Amino acid sequence: MGVMFSFAPHAIEKSTSPVTWESRYSGALSVAKMDGASVAGISGPWPDGSFALTWWSTQRFAVLPVLEFHSSLRGAKERVESIAEQLGSMTFEPSSALN
């Protein structure tokens, strides 16, 4: 019997946005990466047809653990791309937040 899931990234989607996409687990998970760090994951479709978008904190971007549901993979990816564009235009310096 064949392998249902593999753990290595299968495909990397390239675009002009600051986000690079990796497909994992035979396409069941799409991982968004910014500056080499994983910032979000999209899994699905779930039995109801929705796609779950989970945001992850990194050293550069601190986010609350949020779970969003979208009706399509494209919609979830567009949400990530939109947020990434906003974050990419911001200058974030952790040391300045302490003063």
C-alpha positions in Angstrom: 0.0 0.0 0.0 1.3 3.5 -0.8 2.2 6.3 1.5 -0.8 8.5 2.2 1.2 11.4 3.7 4.8 12.5 3.5 6.4 15.0 5.8 8.7 16.9 3.4 7.5 19.9 1.4 6.4 18.8 -2.1 6.0 22.0 -4.0 6.9 25.6 -3.5 4.7 28.3 -5.2 6.5 31.4 -6.2 4.9 34.8 -6.6 5.8 38.5 -6.4 4.4 38.7 -2.8 6.5 38.4 0.3 4.9 35.0 0.9 6.3 31.7 -0.3 4.0 28.7 -0.3 4.9 25.1 0.5 2.5 22.2 0.0 2.8 19.4 2.6 1.1 16.1 3.5 0.2 15.4 -0.1 -1.5 18.8 -0.5 -3.6 18.6 2.7 -1.6 21.5 4.2 -0.3 24.7 2.7 2.4 26.6 4.7 3.0 30.3 4.2 6.6 31.4 4.7 7.9 34.9 5.1 11.7 35.6 5.3 12.2 31.8 5.7 9.9 31.5 8.7 6.5 29.7 8.7 3.8 32.2 9.5 0.6 30.5 8.7 -0.9 27.1 7.7 -4.0 26.3 5.7 -5.5 22.8 6.0 -8.4 21.3 4.2 -10.9 20.9 2.7 -12.6 19.7 5.9 -15.8 17.6 5.7 -17.9 20.7 5.5 -15.8 22.0 2.6 -14.1 24.8 4.6 -10.4 25.5 4.8 -8.8 26.3 8.2 -6.2 29.1 8.4 -4.0 29.1 11.4 -1.5 32.0 12.2 1.8 31.3 13.9 4.0 33.6 15.9 7.7 34.1 14.8 10.5 36.1 16.2 9.6 38.9 13.8 5.8 38.8 14.0 4.0 38.1 17.3 0.4 37.1 16.7 -2.3 35.6 18.8 -3.1 32.0 17.9 -6.1 32.6 15.7 -8.1 30.0 13.7 -10.1 31.3 10.7 -12.3 29.4 8.3 -12.6 30.1 4.6 -14.8 28.7 1.9 -11.9 28.1 -0.5 -8.2 27.6 -0.5 -7.8 30.6 -2.7 -9.7 32.8 -0.3 -7.5 31.7 2.6 -4.4 32.3 0.6 -5.6 35.7 -0.4 -6.1 36.5 3.3 -2.5 35.5 4.1 -1.2 37.5 1.1 -3.2 40.6 2.2 -1.9 40.5 5.8 1.7 39.7 4.5 1.6 42.8 2.3 0.6 44.9 5.3 3.2 43.4 7.6 5.9 43.7 4.9 5.4 47.5 4.7 5.9 47.9 8.4 9.3 48.3 10.1 9.4 46.1 13.2 12.1 46.7 15.8 11.5 44.7 19.0 14.0 47.0 20.9 11.9 50.1 20.3 8.9 48.5 21.8 10.6 48.3 25.2 11.3 52.1 25.4 
